[in-house]
Amino acid sequence: MDRLSDRIAACRNWLFLAALLLLAAALPTAGRLTFDQTIESFFAPQHPDIQLLKRTREVFGGDEFVIVAWRQEGLLTSEDGDEPVEVAAGAGEVIRSLADHLSALPGVDGGRTRDLQRLLAQSPRNRNTRRAMLKLFEGLLVSADRQTTAIVLQLEPAVRSAVPRHLAIEGIRRAAESIRPGCAVAGEPVQIQEMFDLVERDGNVLYGASLLVLSGMLLWIFRGLRWVAASLLVVLGAVATTRAVLVLAGTQLSMVSSMLNSLVTVIAISTTTHITVHYRELRVQDGLTAEQSLRRTIAELATPVFWTVVTVAAGFAALLVSEIVPVRSFAIMMTLGTLMVPLLILLVLPAAFASGKVVPVPGRVGLEDRLDRWLERMARAIDLHPLATSAVCVLLTVITLPGLLVLQVETDFSRNFRDSSPMIQALRFVESELGPAGTWDVSFNVPEPLTAGFLDRVDELSGRLRDLQERGLQVEVVSLSDALNIPPRLGTSLRRLELIQRRQPDLVNGFYNREQQRMRIVLRSPEQQVTAEKLEQIAEVRSVAAQFFEDLETESREQQSAGGAEATGWRAEAAAGGLFVVMARIIDSLLADQLKSFLWASVGTVLCTAVAFRSLRIGLISLVPNVFPIGIVTGTLGLLHVPVNIGTAMIASVAMGFTCSVYYIDMFQRSLPSLGVTGALQRAQAGVGKAVVLAHGALVAGFLVLTLSEFIPLVYFGGLLSLSMLGGLVSDLVMLPLLLRWTTPAQPDDTAGADGVRGE
């Protein structure tokens, strides 16, 4: 190790030049890293729900609906008189003007726009027909009290749209506000785009904010721009190099990996803080020159820094077990970014520590003297009262452990946004005044030729699905059969279909594709409900549809067999899917992945530490400081009935390895032969404890920046991870020394070693 430190010290200026060249080469490429804003990217292309979503969009032109709703006084003429109900003249002009304007916007499929004025105008001027039409579109285009109306827009598929999805939705909002101020714009595409916009914007803003906060903290700690500049160069180099590699690999950022910049920043500054504190102590306490301190720092910290970074990378790599594609890509990105940190440290810090005619000594915070005394008193307390200290830790665990069993999970997707969000206010308006905003469907093949008997059976299926409401499931059903049953019901259902097809082709095309012989029943469910309820609805609908078509196919075969006819080969191929289903699956999968990733992160932590110190005992001991704060924080949330959301799905694996236990154990092991157990613990507490406190301070400061986000999962992620870091501080300075004391065999010179440390 001495030869290596000598070589690095001798080549420090060349290494620094290499860092500058690497940064200059990486920055242009790093700027080309793009953000994948498609909901399909959350799952593998062959995932069944993604396949269903794509098929629906190909057959029926998509299921991305945007609802523009508003209160409209005097919307309709009276429904009680003998004359057929009409849209009032003034209201009709507003609806027509807004619908025409919205339909012409880029990214909107204008031929599929639905509005009350147009649909009533296309229907017969018959009183009963008009009443039935209003009933058909009640909750979608008109409210039950007839005081709210809406225009439903269908977005063009993203591959055919002339503009990106975020520009299409922004155009809808601007147009609606210009013609009808106060309009509510809602729908699943709006929620999805709002999520992506917030995550992308906050990812960039929070990266800059975390750099600013951490730079200020470093300036406060070390009292010199030299040390701030060195740390920032490590950060910028690690981030830029990671992003450049991702661009060259053809990878895109996702909702999850948008935190890449901030997390790499926190890891880099935490590591550089620990190294700089160690270097400073060598210059101040041991009186070494800058170059001597550099060589000693490399010799003493190269191994613990390496294994600390590897342990953090192992925690991120544990996310590879996820079934969510962006989570797996995030695991790869963060593993790569974490491993870039020691490379940039090697290139930058040697020159920062020893190049120049006069190398200043990193400054000290005025609080450090008190911190030294506090750490010394803590070490003595643990030494004198190990049983009492252990009892306190066990008590905390016992108190908070039951909270894990009652932990509440917030799975209502709409609660991922702040209440003040315009999107949330619009969603609440739509679902309170009109009806559910979540859209999905049951689609199936139809026989050729289509028969009146089959249409009658579709009406029966629609009825069975509506029966689910009597069982408490919030599912509203809109079917082609509803349109066929509008009076006057003249002729067979097939004849009525032909008449409606001629009069209102866009209405029929939303339910029936004649060329591809495919039909669907549209379902609407509230977005503001928990995932468990959504999944129950999906399961029940699929069960009803599967049983119905199984019975129908059986009847068809029996009838053909009884009549001596050959089987037609018709198969229903029924499926229930859509954006509503995919969004429910995303949240469910993220939460289900948490336990798996936590277990694998635990295994990775044990293995890395066991290999680093060639001891399974040490590997198992190192796991406790990582697991303890996570359990305490999440258990406390459960006891306080504070719900956690998808932002916690990655906390367990990310927090694993962020403690500084490797540094502590390394100094303890190096001091053990000469000082014994007690003396080695006190040396580790005094030598590493200060760096641990300052490094954790950097971690907390960096992660707290995430709480400024408008996307609630990022707020939870930053806040809970900061609490876990504070818990990790207690683990490193209290639990770890206790475990080392109880499990390390006594050394012959324990007493002398302890006295020697106290006398220093």
C-alpha positions in Angstrom: 0.0 0.0 0.0 2.9 2.3 0.7 4.3 1.9 -2.8 0.8 2.6 -4.2 0.4 5.8 -2.2 3.9 6.9 -3.3 3.0 6.5 -6.9 -0.3 8.3 -6.6 1.3 11.1 -4.7 4.0 11.4 -7.4 1.5 11.4 -10.3 -1.1 13.7 -8.6 -0.9 16.5 -11.1 -1.2 14.2 -14.0 -4.2 12.6 -12.4 -5.7 16.0 -11.9 -5.2 16.8 -15.6 -6.8 13.5 -16.5 -9.8 14.5 -14.3 -10.2 17.8 -16.2 -9.9 16.1 -19.6 -12.4 13.4 -18.6 -14.9 16.1 -17.4 -14.4 18.1 -20.7 -15.0 15.0 -22.8 -18.0 13.7 -20.7 -20.0 17.0 -20.4 -21.1 17.3 -24.1 -22.2 13.7 -24.2 -23.8 13.8 -20.7 -26.1 16.7 -21.8 -27.7 14.4 -24.4 -29.2 12.0 -21.8 -32.9 12.0 -22.4 -35.9 11.3 -20.1 -38.3 8.4 -21.1 -41.8 9.8 -20.3 -43.9 6.8 -21.4 -45.9 4.7 -19.0 -45.0 1.6 -21.0 -41.4 2.0 -19.9 -42.3 0.8 -16.4 -42.6 -2.8 -17.6 -40.9 -5.1 -20.1 -42.5 -5.0 -23.6 -43.8 -8.5 -23.3 -45.6 -7.8 -20.0 -49.3 -8.9 -20.5 -50.8 -5.6 -19.3 -48.5 -3.7 -21.7 -49.5 -5.9 -24.6 -53.2 -5.3 -23.8 -52.6 -1.6 -23.6 -50.8 -1.5 -27.0 -53.5 -3.7 -28.6 -56.3 -1.4 -27.4 -54.5 1.6 -28.8 -54.0 -0.1 -32.1 -57.6 -1.3 -32.5 -59.6 1.5 -31.0 -57.3 4.4 -31.5 -56.1 4.6 -27.9 -57.5 5.1 -24.4 -55.7 8.3 -23.4 -58.7 10.5 -22.6 -58.5 14.1 -21.3 -61.5 15.6 -19.7 -62.2 19.3 -19.8 -65.0 20.1 -17.4 -66.7 23.2 -16.0 -69.8 24.4 -14.3 -72.4 25.8 -16.8 -75.5 27.5 -15.5 -78.5 27.0 -17.7 -76.9 24.1 -19.6 -80.1 22.5 -20.9 -83.6 23.4 -21.7 -86.3 21.7 -19.5 -86.5 17.9 -19.5 -90.0 18.0 -18.1 -91.8 19.5 -21.0 -93.2 17.8 -24.2 -90.4 19.2 -26.3 -87.1 17.2 -26.6 -84.4 18.5 -24.4 -81.7 20.7 -26.1 -78.5 22.4 -25.1 -79.3 26.0 -24.3 -78.2 28.5 -27.0 -75.6 30.2 -24.9 -74.2 27.0 -23.5 -74.1 25.4 -26.9 -72.0 28.2 -28.3 -69.5 27.9 -25.5 -69.3 24.1 -25.9 -69.0 24.3 -29.7 -66.3 27.0 -29.7 -64.2 25.2 -27.1 -64.6 21.8 -28.7 -63.6 23.1 -32.1 -60.6 24.8 -30.7 -59.5 21.8 -28.7 -60.0 19.4 -31.5 -57.7 21.4 -33.8 -54.8 21.3 -31.3 -51.7 19.2 -32.2 -51.6 15.9 -30.5 -55.5 15.7 -30.2 -57.5 13.3 -32.3 -60.1 15.8 -33.4 -62.3 13.2 -35.0 -63.0 11.5 -31.7 -63.9 14.5 -29.6 -67.0 14.0 -27.5 -69.2 16.9 -26.4 -72.8 17.1 -25.3 -73.9 19.7 -27.8 -72.7 17.6 -30.8 -74.1 14.3 -29.6 -77.5 15.7 -28.9 -77.6 17.5 -32.2 -76.8 14.2 -34.0 -79.6 12.3 -32.2 -83.2 12.2 -33.3 -85.4 15.0 -32.0 -87.4 12.6 -29.9 -88.1 13.3 -26.2 -87.5 9.8 -25.0 -84.4 9.4 -27.2 -82.9 12.6 -25.9 -83.6 11.6 -22.3 -81.9 8.3 -22.9 -79.0 10.0 -24.5 -78.5 12.2 -21.5 -78.7 9.2 -19.2 -76.1 7.4 -21.3 -73.6 10.2 -21.0 -74.5 11.2 -17.4 -71.3 11.3 -15.4 -69.1 11.8 -18.4 -70.5 14.7 -20.5 -73.1 16.0 -18.1 -73.6 15.8 -14.4 -76.7 14.4 -12.6 -77.8 17.9 -11.6 -77.3 19.1 -15.2 -75.1 22.0 -14.0 -71.7 20.6 -15.1 -70.6 19.6 -18.6 -67.4 18.3 -20.1 -65.6 17.8 -23.4 -63.8 14.5 -23.7 -60.7 14.6 -25.9 -58.8 11.5 -27.2 -55.1 12.0 -27.6 -53.3 10.7 -30.7 -51.0 7.8 -30.1 -47.6 9.1 -29.1 -45.9 7.5 -32.1 -48.2 9.5 -34.5 -48.5 12.7 -32.5 -47.0 15.8 -34.1 -45.9 17.1 -30.6 -44.7 15.5 -27.4 -47.3 14.5 -24.9 -46.4 17.3 -22.4 -46.9 19.9 -25.1 -50.2 18.5 -26.2 -51.6 18.6 -22.6 -50.1 22.0 -22.0 -51.8 23.2 -25.2 -55.2 21.8 -24.0 -54.8 23.6 -20.7 -54.0 27.0 -22.3 -56.8 26.7 -24.8 -59.4 25.8 -22.2 -58.3 28.6 -19.9 -58.4 31.2 -22.7 -62.0 30.3 -23.7 -63.5 29.1 -20.4 -61.5 30.3 -17.5 -61.4 28.0 -14.5 -61.9 24.8 -16.5 -60.8 21.6 -14.9 -58.4 19.5 -17.1 -58.1 15.9 -15.8 -57.6 12.3 -16.9 -55.0 9.6 -16.6 -52.7 11.1 -19.3 -52.7 14.4 -17.3 -51.7 12.6 -14.1 -49.0 10.6 -15.8 -47.6 13.7 -17.6 -47.8 15.8 -14.4 -45.8 13.1 -12.6 -43.1 13.0 -15.3 -42.9 16.8 -15.5 -42.5 17.2 -11.8 -39.9 14.5 -11.5 -37.8 15.8 -14.4 -38.1 19.4 -13.2 -37.4 18.6 -9.6 -34.6 16.3 -10.5 -32.7 19.2 -12.2 -33.7 21.8 -9.6 -32.9 19.6 -6.6 -29.5 18.6 -8.1 -28.6 22.3 -8.2 -30.0 22.9 -4.8 -28.2 19.9 -3.2 -24.9 21.2 -4.8 -25.6 24.6 -3.3 -26.5 23.3 0.2 -23.6 20.8 0.4 -21.1 23.4 -0.9 -22.2 25.8 1.8 -21.9 23.0 4.4 -18.4 22.1 3.2 -17.4 25.8 3.2 -18.7 26.1 6.8 -16.9 22.9 7.9 -13.5 23.3 6.2 -13.3 27.1 5.9 -11.7 27.1 2.4 -12.8 27.3 -1.2 -10.0 24.8 -2.2 -11.8 22.0 -0.4 -15.2 23.0 -1.7 -13.9 23.1 -5.3 -12.2 19.7 -5.0 -15.4 18.1 -3.7 -17.5 19.8 -6.5 -15.1 18.6 -9.1 -15.5 15.0 -7.8 -19.3 15.4 -8.0 -19.4 16.9 -11.4 -16.9 14.4 -12.8 -18.8 11.4 -11.3 -22.2 12.7 -12.5 -21.0 13.7 -16.0 -19.1 10.5 -16.6 -22.0 8.4 -15.4 -24.4 10.2 -17.7 -22.1 10.0 -20.6 -21.7 6.3 -20.2 -25.5 5.9 -20.1 -25.9 7.9 -23.3 -23.3 5.8 -25.1 -25.1 2.7 -23.8 -28.4 4.0 -25.3 -30.1 4.3 -21.9 -32.7 6.9 -20.9 -33.6 8.4 -17.5 -37.0 7.4 -16.0 -39.2 8.6 -13.2 -37.1 6.6 -10.7 -33.6 7.4 -12.0 -34.3 11.1 -12.1 -32.7 11.2 -8.7 -29.4 10.0 -10.2 -27.7 13.4 -10.0 -28.7 14.1 -6.4 -27.8 10.7 -5.1 -24.4 10.6 -6.7 -23.8 14.1 -5.3 -24.6 13.0 -1.8 -22.4 9.9 -2.0 -19.5 11.8 -3.4 -19.6 14.6 -0.9 -20.1 12.3 2.0 -17.0 10.3 1.0 -14.8 13.4 0.3 -15.9 14.8 3.7 -14.7 11.7 5.5 -11.4 11.7 3.6 -10.8 15.4 4.1 -11.4 15.1 7.9 -8.9 12.3 8.1 -6.3 14.2 6.1 -6.8 17.3 8.3 -6.3 15.3 11.5 -3.0 14.0 10.2 -1.8 17.5 9.5 -3.0 19.0 12.7 -2.5 16.3 15.3 0.4 14.5 13.9 2.2 17.6 12.4 2.7 16.0 9.0 3.4 18.0 5.8 0.8 18.1 3.1 2.5 15.4 1.0 3.1 13.2 4.0 -0.5 13.5 5.0 -1.6 12.6 1.5 0.5 9.5 1.5 -0.8 8.4 5.0 -4.4 9.2 4.0 -4.1 7.0 0.9 -2.5 4.2 2.8 -5.0 4.2 5.7 -8.3 5.0 3.8 -7.9 3.4 0.4 -9.2 0.0 1.6 -12.2 1.3 3.8 -13.2 3.8 1.1 -13.2 1.1 -1.5 -15.3 -1.3 0.5 -17.7 1.4 1.7 -18.4 2.4 -1.9 -18.7 -1.3 -2.9 -21.2 -1.8 -0.1 -23.3 1.2 -1.2 -23.2 -0.1 -4.8 -24.4 -3.5 -3.6 -27.4 -1.8 -1.9 -28.3 -0.2 -5.2 -27.6 -3.4 -7.1 -30.2 -5.2 -4.9 -32.9 -3.2 -6.8 -32.2 -5.4 -9.8 -34.7 -8.0 -8.4 -37.5 -5.5 -9.1 -40.1 -6.3 -11.7 -40.3 -2.6 -12.6 -38.0 -1.8 -15.5 -37.2 1.8 -14.4 -36.2 0.5 -11.0 -33.8 -2.1 -12.5 -32.3 0.6 -14.8 -32.0 2.9 -11.7 -30.1 0.1 -10.0 -27.6 -0.1 -12.9 -27.3 3.6 -13.1 -26.7 4.1 -9.4 -24.3 1.2 -9.2 -22.3 2.7 -12.0 -22.5 6.2 -10.5 -21.4 5.0 -7.1 -18.4 3.2 -8.6 -17.4 6.4 -10.5 -17.0 8.2 -7.2 -13.7 6.5 -6.1 -12.3 7.0 -9.6 -12.9 10.7 -9.5 -11.6 10.9 -5.9 -8.4 9.2 -7.0 -8.0 11.7 -9.9 -8.9 14.9 -7.9 -8.1 14.7 -4.2 -4.3 14.0 -4.4 -3.7 17.2 -6.2 -6.1 19.1 -3.9 -4.3 17.7 -0.8 -0.6 18.3 -1.8 -0.2 20.4 -5.0 0.9 24.0 -4.8 3.6 26.0 -3.0 1.4 26.5 0.1 -1.3 24.0 0.9 -3.6 25.3 3.6 -4.9 23.1 6.3 -8.6 22.4 6.1 -10.4 24.5 8.8 -12.4 23.4 11.8 -15.9 24.2 12.8 -16.1 25.9 16.2 -18.4 23.1 17.4 -15.8 20.4 16.8 -14.2 20.9 20.2 -17.6 20.2 21.8 -18.1 17.3 19.4 -14.8 15.8 20.5 -15.8 16.0 24.2 -19.3 14.6 23.4 -17.8 11.6 21.6 -15.3 11.0 24.4 -18.1 11.1 27.0 -20.1 8.7 24.8 -17.2 6.3 24.5 -16.8 6.3 28.3 -20.5 5.8 28.9 -20.6 2.8 26.6 -17.4 1.5 28.3 -18.8 1.9 31.8 -22.4 1.0 31.1 -22.6 -1.5 28.2 -25.6 -3.4 29.6 -27.6 -0.2 30.2 -26.7 1.1 26.7 -27.7 -2.3 25.2 -30.9 -2.3 27.1 -31.9 1.1 25.7 -31.2 -0.1 22.1 -33.2 -3.3 22.7 -36.0 -1.2 24.2 -36.2 1.0 21.2 -36.4 -2.0 18.9 -39.1 -3.7 21.0 -41.2 -0.5 21.1 -41.0 0.3 17.4 -41.1 -3.3 16.0 -44.9 -3.6 16.3 -45.2 -0.6 14.1 -43.9 -2.6 11.2 -46.9 -4.8 11.4 -49.4 -2.0 11.3 -47.6 0.2 8.8 -50.1 1.9 6.5 -49.2 2.3 2.8 -50.6 5.1 0.7 -51.4 3.7 -2.7 -53.9 6.3 -4.0 -52.0 7.5 -7.0 -53.5 11.0 -6.8 -51.9 11.4 -3.4 -48.5 11.5 -5.0 -49.1 15.2 -5.6 -49.6 18.1 -3.2 -53.2 19.1 -2.6 -52.5 22.5 -4.1 -51.6 21.0 -7.4 -53.9 22.2 -10.2 -54.1 18.6 -11.5 -55.4 17.3 -8.2 -57.9 20.1 -7.9 -59.1 19.3 -11.4 -59.3 15.6 -10.7 -61.4 16.2 -7.5 -63.7 18.5 -9.4 -64.3 16.0 -12.2 -64.8 13.0 -9.9 -67.1 14.9 -7.5 -69.2 16.7 -10.1 -69.3 14.1 -13.0 -67.9 10.7 -12.2 -64.8 8.4 -12.2 -61.9 9.6 -14.3 -60.0 6.3 -14.6 -60.7 4.5 -17.9 -60.1 0.9 -18.9 -62.0 -1.7 -20.8 -63.0 -5.3 -21.5 -62.2 -6.1 -25.1 -63.0 -9.2 -27.1 -63.3 -10.7 -30.6 -66.6 -10.8 -32.3 -67.8 -13.6 -34.7 -67.9 -13.0 -38.4 -70.6 -12.3 -39.5 -71.7 -10.3 -36.5 -75.2 -11.4 -35.3 -78.0 -9.9 -33.4 -77.8 -12.8 -30.9 -74.1 -11.9 -30.1 -75.0 -8.3 -29.6 -77.7 -9.4 -27.2 -75.2 -11.4 -25.3 -72.9 -8.4 -25.1 -75.8 -6.6 -23.4 -76.0 -9.4 -20.9 -72.3 -9.1 -20.2 -72.7 -5.4 -19.6 -75.4 -6.2 -17.1 -73.2 -8.7 -15.2 -70.4 -6.1 -15.0 -72.9 -3.5 -13.6 -74.0 -6.0 -11.0 -70.5 -5.6 -9.5 -71.6 -2.2 -8.2 -74.1 -4.0 -5.9 -71.1 -5.8 -4.3 -69.5 -2.5 -3.5 -67.1 -2.2 -6.4 -66.8 1.3 -7.9 -67.1 0.3 -11.6 -69.2 2.2 -14.0 -70.0 0.5 -17.4 -70.4 2.2 -20.8 -71.3 -0.3 -23.6 -72.3 -0.2 -27.2 -75.4 -2.0 -26.0 -76.4 1.2 -24.1 -76.5 3.1 -27.4 -78.5 0.3 -29.1 -81.1 0.3 -26.3 -81.9 4.0 -26.7 -85.5 4.4 -27.9 -87.1 4.0 -30.3 -85.9 0.4 -30.3 -86.8 -0.5 -33.9 -85.8 -3.8 -35.3 -83.1 -6.2 -34.1 -80.0 -5.0 -32.3 -78.0 -5.6 -35.5 -80.4 -3.3 -37.4 -80.1 -0.6 -34.8 -76.3 -0.9 -34.9 -76.4 -0.1 -38.6 -78.6 2.9 -38.1 -76.3 4.4 -35.4 -73.3 3.6 -37.5 -74.6 5.8 -40.3 -75.8 8.6 -38.0 -73.0 8.6 -35.4 -70.0 6.6 -36.7 -67.6 8.1 -34.2 -69.7 6.8 -31.3 -69.7 3.3 -32.7 -66.0 3.3 -33.6 -65.1 3.9 -30.0 -66.7 0.5 -29.1 -66.5 -1.6 -32.3 -63.8 -2.0 -34.9 -65.5 -3.8 -37.9 -62.3 -4.4 -39.8 -60.4 -6.1 -37.0 -63.6 -7.8 -35.6 -63.0 -6.5 -32.1 -65.4 -4.9 -29.6 -65.0 -3.5 -26.1 -67.0 -2.4 -23.1 -65.6 0.7 -21.5 -65.2 0.8 -17.7 -64.7 3.8 -15.5 -63.3 3.7 -12.0 -62.3 6.5 -9.5 -58.7 7.4 -9.6 -58.9 8.6 -5.9 -58.9 5.1 -4.3 -56.2 2.8 -2.9 -54.5 0.3 -5.1 -56.0 -2.7 -3.2 -59.4 -1.6 -4.2 -58.3 -1.1 -7.8 -56.8 -4.5 -7.9 -59.9 -6.0 -6.5 -62.0 -4.4 -9.2 -59.6 -5.6 -11.9 -59.7 -9.2 -10.6 -63.5 -9.2 -10.3 -64.0 -7.8 -13.8 -61.6 -10.3 -15.3 -63.3 -13.2 -13.5 -66.7 -12.2 -14.7 -65.5 -11.7 -18.3 -63.6 -15.0 -18.4 -66.5 -17.0 -17.0 -69.0 -15.3 -19.4 -67.0 -16.0 -22.6 -66.1 -19.5 -21.4 -69.8 -20.2 -21.1 -70.5 -18.5 -24.5 -67.9 -20.5 -26.3 -69.2 -23.7 -24.8 -72.8 -22.9 -25.9 -71.5 -22.1 -29.4 -69.8 -25.4 -29.7 -72.8 -27.3 -28.4 -75.2 -25.5 -30.8 -72.9 -26.3 -33.7 -72.6 -29.9 -32.7 -76.3 -30.3 -32.3 -77.0 -28.7 -35.7 -74.3 -30.8 -37.4 -72.4 -27.6 -38.5 -68.6 -27.4 -38.5 -67.0 -25.3 -35.8 -66.3 -21.7 -36.9 -63.0 -21.5 -34.8 -64.2 -18.3 -33.2 -62.5 -17.5 -29.9 -63.4 -14.5 -27.7 -59.8 -13.7 -26.6 -61.3 -11.5 -24.0 -59.0 -9.3 -21.9 -59.4 -6.4 -19.4 -56.7 -3.8 -19.5 -55.8 -0.1 -20.0 -54.0 2.7 -18.4 -56.0 2.3 -15.2 -54.7 -1.3 -14.9 -51.1 -0.5 -15.7 -51.0 2.4 -13.1 -52.4 0.1 -10.4 -49.8 -2.6 -11.3 -47.0 -0.1 -11.0 -47.7 0.9 -7.5 -48.4 -2.7 -6.4 -45.2 -3.9 -7.9 -43.1 -1.2 -6.4 -44.3 -1.9 -2.9 -44.0 -5.7 -3.4 -40.4 -5.2 -4.5 -39.4 -3.5 -1.2 -39.0 -6.7 0.9 -37.1 -8.5 -1.9 -34.6 -5.7 -2.5 -34.1 -5.2 1.3 -33.2 -8.9 1.7 -30.8 -8.8 -1.2 -29.3 -5.6 0.1 -28.8 -7.2 3.5 -27.0 -10.2 1.9 -24.9 -7.8 -0.2 -23.8 -5.8 2.9 -22.9 -8.9 4.8 -20.9 -10.4 1.9 -19.0 -7.2 1.1 -18.0 -6.5 4.7 -17.2 -10.2 5.4 -14.9 -10.2 2.4 -13.3 -6.9 3.3 -12.4 -8.0 6.8 -12.2 -11.7 6.1 -14.6 -12.4 8.8 -18.3 -13.6 8.7 -18.7 -12.3 12.2 -17.7 -8.8 11.2 -20.0 -9.1 8.2 -23.0 -10.0 10.3 -22.1 -7.3 12.9 -22.0 -4.6 10.1 -25.6 -5.5 9.1 -27.1 -4.3 12.4 -26.1 -0.6 12.0 -27.7 -0.7 8.5 -30.9 -2.5 9.5 -31.5 -0.8 12.9 -32.3 2.8 11.7 -34.6 1.5 8.9 -36.6 -0.6 11.3 -36.8 2.2 13.9 -37.9 4.8 11.4 -40.5 2.7 9.6 -41.8 1.2 12.8 -42.3 4.6 14.3 -44.2 5.7 11.2 -46.5 2.7 11.7 -47.1 3.5 15.4 -47.9 7.1 14.5 -50.2 6.0 11.7 -48.3 8.0 9.2 -48.9 6.4 5.8 -45.9 5.7 3.5 -46.1 5.7 -0.3 -44.1 4.5 -3.3 -41.3 6.8 -2.3 -40.4 4.2 0.4 -40.1 1.4 -2.1 -36.4 1.9 -2.5 -35.4 3.3 0.9 -34.4 0.0 2.4 -31.9 -0.9 -0.3 -30.7 2.6 -0.8 -30.1 3.2 3.0 -28.2 0.0 3.3 -24.5 0.8 3.2 -24.9 4.5 3.8 -23.7 4.1 7.3 -20.0 4.5 7.9 -19.5 1.2 9.7 -16.7 0.1 7.4 -14.5 3.1 8.4 -15.2 2.4 12.1 -14.5 -1.3 11.9 -11.3 -0.7 9.9 -9.8 1.6 12.5 -11.0 -0.7 15.3 -9.3 -3.7 13.6 -6.0 -1.8 13.0 -5.9 -0.5 16.6 -6.9 -3.8 18.2 -3.5 -5.6 18.4 -1.8 -2.7 20.2 -4.6 -1.2 22.3 -6.9 -4.1 23.0 -10.7 -4.1 22.7 -11.5 -1.1 25.0 -8.6 1.0 23.7 -9.4 0.2 20.0 -13.0 1.2 20.5 -12.0 4.5 22.1 -9.5 5.1 19.3 -12.2 4.4 16.7 -14.7 6.5 18.5 -12.3 9.5 18.7 -10.7 9.0 15.3 -13.7 8.1 13.1 -16.6 9.4 15.2 -16.0 13.1 14.2 -15.8 12.1 10.5 -18.9 10.0 10.9 -20.9 12.9 12.4 -19.8 15.3 9.7 -20.3 12.8 6.9 -23.8 12.0 8.1 -24.5 15.8 8.4 -23.6 16.0 4.7 -25.9 13.1 3.9 -28.8 14.5 5.8 -28.4 18.0 4.3 -28.3 16.5 0.8 -31.3 14.3 1.2 -33.4 17.0 3.0 -33.3 19.0 -0.3 -35.6 16.3 -1.8 -38.3 17.3 0.7 -38.8 20.5 -1.3 -40.2 18.5 -4.3 -43.8 18.9 -5.3 -43.9 15.1 -6.0 -44.8 13.6 -2.7 -42.8 10.3 -3.1 -39.6 12.3 -3.5 -40.6 14.2 -0.3 -41.0 10.9 1.6 -37.9 9.5 0.1 -35.7 12.5 1.1 -37.3 12.9 4.6 -37.4 9.2 5.6 -33.8 8.6 4.3 -32.6 11.6 6.3 -34.2 10.1 9.4 -32.6 6.8 8.5 -29.2 8.6 8.3 -29.7 10.1 11.8 -30.6 6.6 13.0 -27.5 5.3 11.3 -25.4 7.8 13.2 -26.7 6.3 16.5 -26.1 2.9 15.1 -22.5 3.6 14.2 -21.6 5.4 17.4 -23.6 3.3 19.9 -24.7 -0.1 18.6 -21.6 -0.9 16.5 -19.1 -0.4 19.4 -21.4 -2.5 21.7 -21.5 -5.3 19.2 -17.8 -5.2 18.7 -17.2 -5.2 22.4 -19.5 -8.2 23.0 -18.2 -10.3 20.1 -14.4 -9.6 20.0 -12.3 -11.9 22.1 -10.4 -10.1 24.9 -6.9 -9.0 24.2 -4.0 -9.6 26.7 -3.2 -5.9 27.0 -6.8 -4.5 27.2 -6.2 -2.6 30.4 -3.0 -1.0 29.3 -4.4 -0.2 25.9 -7.3 1.6 27.4 -5.1 3.6 29.8 -2.9 4.5 26.9 -5.8 5.9 24.9 -7.1 7.9 27.9 -3.7 9.4 28.5 -3.2 10.7 25.0 
